Amino acid sequence: MRAIVITKPGGPDVLVVADRPTPEPSRFEVRVRVHATAVNRADLLQRMGAYPAPAGEPADIPGLEIAGEVDAVGPDVERLRVGDRVFGLVGGGGYAEAIVVHERGLAKIPDGMSYTDAAAVPEAFITAHDALAQAKLHGGQPVLIHAIGSGVGTAALQLARAFGHHTIGTARTPDKLDRAKELGLDVGIVAEAGKFADAVKRAHPDGVAGVIELVGGNYVDEDLRCIALRGRIVLVGLLAGIRHELDLALLLRRRAHLIGTQLRARPIEDKLAVMRAFEAQVVPLFARGLVKPIVDAVMPLDQAGAAHARMQSNAGFGKIVLTT
């Protein structure tokens, strides 16, 4: 099979097409003929040598999500059959023509959804759904979502709207806020120099009940300035850096919860449980047309380097999909 491999740590040019053995499924596993995958920030970090794959996953083939067709099943598989159209998260190896996955790590693609759209779903919507669950919001409560034009940002926005929450989003440019408003964003804020707390407080004087924090760095300190009493900040991403000085007195006064979360490094049973919750609570929303994947660009697999360069530019809105 063809796969995109990382030849050495470096820029997008270190990604090359290589031949690799086609994997065979073991007990409880199915093999998926991958029709599409998508690019994530973790892929860029892995390419640069800053985010190694978990044990047991390919060290040099990136890719955390796939959409395709089951073409072989291992022993004791019960849920899936050859020919099923499926999508899901993987620990690595998604930039390839085939991959083996535990059957409980996959969900069936809703009728009418293309493989291209399906590939834009798993990482963004499962991450967003899991983060919103950890925020423990109640219907109607306001939620602040950063990097609203990103894959996870657009997913969190749509899910929050579907669950009945008032949404505030930040971006670095007005055009991304305009596009987010087309998806139902209630309040958009341009985060100039990483500042947004005053604008959030003007919209919600009592603060927001939850924050889906996709940026990190100095944003967390601003979050504490606009969080409601007993509010929750769910830290998902670190685009602005891994270190920043915080005013811990604000954390105490607001009795706020600062929660760190990561999917890729979790034990397999935890990841399978997250997948089952996604299948039960989110997949039906796609079938009903209440949420949809947002695709920024579609490129062939052998242009993975160009796809990484586009993501690094921060010019896109939504997901970048690679097709095999």
C-alpha positions, 0 to 999 in steps of 0.5 A, a space after each residue: 500500500 502507499 503511505 506518507 512517511 516522515 523521513 526525518 524531523 523537519 518541514 513539509 518537504 520531509 513527507 514523502 510517498 512510500 510503499 508499506 506492507 498492507 496490514 492484516 487485522 487481528 482479534 477484534 480488528 477490521 481493516 479499512 480501505 482508507 478513502 480519505 484522511 484529514 490534517 491535524 496540528 498533531 500531525 505537524 508536531 509529529 512531523 517536526 519531531 515534537 509529538 511522537 506517536 504513542 507506543 504501538 502506532 507507526 512512528 513515521 506515518 502521521 494521521 489521526 482520523 480516517 474514513 473508508 470501507 471495511 475490506 477485511 475483518 479479524 476474529 471475533 468481530 461482531 459489529 462490522 462487516 466487509 463493505 461497511 462505510 466507517 469513520 473514526 479516530 486512530 492513534 496514527 497511520 491514517 496517511 495510508 491506503 489501509 489501516 487496521 482499527 479496533 471495531 469499537 473505534 469506528 462508527 458507520 458513516 451516515 447515509 448520504 455523507 461522502 468519504 471526503 466530508 466524513 474524514 473531516 469529522 472524527 478528530 474535530 467533532 469527537 474532540 469538541 464533543 468530549 471537551 463540551 462534556 467536560 465543561 458540564 454546561 447546562 442548556 442556555 449557558 454561554 460558552 466561549 470558543 477560541 480559534 473558532 475558524 479551526 476544525 475543532 472550533 467550528 465543530 464545538 460551535 455547531 455542537 454548542 448551538 445544537 445543545 442550546 448554548 449561547 456561543 461566543 467565539 474568538 479569531 484573529 481576523 474578522 473574516 473567520 468570525 463572519 464565516 462562523 456567524 453563518 454557522 450560528 455564532 452569536 457573538 464574535 470577537 477579534 482577539 487583538 494581541 490575545 485580549 478578549 475578556 473585556 469584550 466577553 464581559 460586555 456581552 455577558 457581565 456575569 461571565 461565561 459558564 465554560 471555555 473551550 480553550 484551543 489556543 493556550 498561552 496568555 489566553 488562559 489568563 484572559 479566560 480567568 478574567 471572564 469566567 463565571 463563578 464555578 465556571 470551567 476552562 477546558 484546555 485542549 490546544 496550545 497554539 500560543 505556547 505551553 507556558 504563561 504566568 497566571 493570576 492564581 488569585 483569579 482562579 481562587 476568587 472565581 472558584 474556577 476549574 481548569 481542566 486539561 484534556 488530550 485524546 491521543 495518549 489516553 488508554 484504549 478503553 477510554 478512547 473507545 468509550 469516547 467514541 461510543 458517546 460520539 456515535 450515540 450523541 453526535 452521529 444522529 445530529 449529522 443524519 438530521 442535518 443539525 451539524 455538518 463538517 466544514 472542509 477548507 480544502 481537499 488535496 490528494 494524499 501525495 500532496 500532504 506536504 502542501 496540506 501541512 504548509 496550508 495549515 501552518 499558514 493559518 489561512 484556512 477555515 475548517 478541515 484540510 482533507 487528503 484523499 487516496 
